């Protein structure tokens, strides 16, 4: 079996419990979202809660489901999400990335559309590490000439 992006996780999209479900992982900054797409009516659940309660603003809700709406498949799937790390905005971006990847696993012909819109690109920005001898990543201790 070839190594893929899912080797670190306890499940594999090719070996999911339901043959009709598709599983994918998306990341943005320090957030990670694992998404399961199941055939359904468009219900979205994030960390066991309805999307409207987990992502409080319309903007975040739209951002999280932007990719599935772009290909007009939002009424065809129920989406179950496990999101960890970062803030809500970063988690919404990770969900969008994961949903895009799951859509490609379910229908490879969508890849061109999603790639052109930039939904398959991972946001690599991460917090810069603190350096030794400094109070922060770039901050220096106050300099005193005398």
Number of C-alpha atoms within 10 A of each C-alpha: 3 4 7 8 9 13 10 9 9 6 13 16 17 11 11 13 11 8 10 10 21 25 26 25 25 25 25 25 18 17 21 23 27 22 28 21 23 19 13 12 13 15 15 18 18 20 13 11 13 13 19 14 10 15 19 11 10 10 11 20 17 14 16 24 20 21 26 20 13 14 13 10 13 19 13 15 19 17 24 22 23 16 22 17 15 15 11 16 17 23 26 27 26 31 31 28 31 29 32 29 25 24 23 18 19 15 10 11 11 15 16 12 14 21 12 10 11 13 21 21 15 15 15 9 9 10 8 9 9 12 12 8 8 11 11 13 12 11 10 11 10 6 6 5 4 3
